[in-house]
Amino acid sequence: MEGEPTAELIRAQLRRLRMNAELSQEEFGKLVHFSGSQVSAVELGQRPLDRFLLKRADEVLGTGGLLTSLLKLAERDGQPSWFRPWLEAERQAQQLRCYQPSLVPGLLQTENYARAIIRTDAMLGDDEVEKRLAVRMDRQSILTQPNLTTFVAVMDELVLRRADESFRGLMSQQIAHLIECVERSKVSVHIVPAEVSLHVGLAGPFSLARGSDGGWVGYLENQLGGAVIDKEDDLAVLLSRWESVRSEALPRGRSVDLMKEVMTSWS
């Protein structure tokens, strides 16, 4: 759900900009490929804010991307309170580390993979799935921010091989994306091979962010949400576990070779 104060601001700005352009809802709708009634419903809050409509509105009204930028703020405001501190730490991080035993890390997911994962929650309707997907894709922009110097992701080989025949096309696309990500100087992906049967990371996924002050913040995921870790003793445990998990993983080049091998085995 969008952050309500920001969502109301977007609707008000959309209406103001449209009226300043001396366009009726019908006239404006034709320009952005929506009906006049749909434009009215968005402006009145009777219809969720639509990313495509706002993108077209920015182009038609020459706003310089104002409305879509506000939508990103609304989506951030709409995040659960426990997640916002981590999003802030993630955005400001100079270094990011992530371990995942069962999924590709969110920052490295393709749109199709992310949508499939989000859709496994049967309680979410199509609109909510697409909202969560948009937020996840927007988060990935941090990988191109100048303040971030390195992002190191470690995952188990099982993550790559969790693909029946109906899922292999999507998973092949995802693995190809991981290989492309490794070609970026900031991103490193390491795979814990299947022959490593037991290691401390199997207790669950976790992420770490190092800020410009040199301090670390951690994040733990669970079925109901997550928790931001900032106590010194707890961070020391996570950093120690990171070193243990990272030591079990293959080097960067051999990890890429394994990813290619997995894709080849399906063809």
Beta strands, then each sheet from edge to edge (+ up, - down):
strand 1: 95-100
strand 2: 150-156
strand 3: 187-192
strand 4: 206-210
strand 5: 216-222
strand 6: 225-229
sheet 1: 3+ 2+ 1+ 4- 5+ 6-
end
